[in-house]
Amino acid sequence: MNRNNLITEGNEFTLPNGNLYTGYYHIHSSKGAMVGPSHVESDHELLTPVNKTVEERVASIQTELATGEQRQRNLIVNLNNQPVSSPPSVSGGGGGGGGGY
């Protein structure tokens, strides 16, 4: 899971080369803040928080994302382990009243 389409004005993160980063970024549940609006399979740079406050905010979002991932896994496991119930049986009615004249 990721938190996508976040924007920084250049006062929150640095690039690996030490330059401040301005633009779109996303937060990956296990990797942290990364360049670009959303996670892609090709290489893209990790961002380094410029201070403890930003670092804690990123860590908090990562925890939230990881918790959501765990809930999804638990839901899938619970759904897969549900016993398959048989449809209710329909009784064939038998006997019944007469009421003839």
C-alpha positions in Angstrom: 0.0 0.0 0.0 1.0 3.5 -0.6 -0.1 7.0 0.1 -0.1 8.7 -3.3 -0.1 12.1 -4.9 1.5 14.0 -2.1 3.3 17.3 -2.8 6.2 19.0 -1.1 7.1 22.6 -1.6 10.8 21.8 -1.0 11.1 22.1 2.7 10.5 18.5 3.8 12.9 16.1 1.9 16.2 15.9 0.3 17.3 13.7 -2.6 20.2 11.2 -2.3 22.5 13.9 -3.7 21.5 16.3 -0.8 19.4 18.7 -2.9 16.0 19.7 -1.5 13.2 18.0 -3.4 10.1 19.9 -4.7 7.2 18.1 -6.3 5.1 15.0 -6.1 6.0 12.2 -3.8 4.4 9.1 -2.3 4.9 7.1 0.9 5.5 3.4 0.4 4.5 1.2 3.4 8.0 -0.3 3.8 10.3 2.0 1.9 9.2 5.4 3.1 9.0 8.6 1.1 9.8 8.3 -2.6 10.0 10.5 -5.7 6.9 10.5 -7.9 3.2 10.7 -7.4 2.8 6.9 -7.1 4.9 3.8 -6.7 6.1 2.2 -10.0 8.3 -0.9 -10.6 11.1 1.0 -12.2 13.8 2.6 -10.0 13.0 5.8 -8.3 14.7 7.7 -5.5 14.1 7.5 -1.9 13.6 10.8 -0.1 15.2 11.7 3.2 13.2 13.7 5.7 14.9 17.0 6.6 13.9 16.9 10.3 12.5 14.8 13.0 8.9 16.1 12.6 8.8 15.1 8.9 10.5 11.8 9.8 7.8 11.0 12.4 5.0 12.0 10.1 6.3 9.6 7.4 6.8 6.8 10.0 3.2 7.4 11.2 1.8 7.1 7.7 3.9 3.9 7.1 2.5 2.4 10.3 -1.0 3.3 9.1 -0.4 1.7 5.7 1.1 -1.4 7.3 -1.9 -1.8 9.6 -4.2 -1.5 6.6 -2.2 -4.2 4.8 -2.4 -6.5 7.8 -6.2 -6.0 8.0 -6.5 -6.9 4.3 -4.4 -10.0 4.9 -6.5 -11.0 7.9 -9.7 -10.5 5.9 -8.4 -12.7 3.1 -7.4 -15.4 5.5 -10.8 -15.2 7.3 -12.7 -15.3 4.0 -10.6 -18.3 2.9 -11.1 -20.2 6.1 -14.9 -19.7 6.3 -16.7 -23.0 6.3 -18.9 -23.4 3.3 -22.4 -23.7 4.6 -24.9 -25.8 2.8 -28.1 -24.2 1.6 -30.9 -24.6 4.0 -32.8 -27.7 3.4 -36.3 -27.4 2.1 -38.7 -29.8 3.7 -41.0 -31.5 1.4 -44.0 -30.9 3.4 -45.8 -34.1 3.9 -49.1 -34.6 5.4 -51.5 -32.0 5.4 -54.7 -31.4 6.1 -57.7 -32.5 4.5 -60.6 -30.5 5.3 -62.8 -32.2 2.7 -66.5 -32.0 2.7 
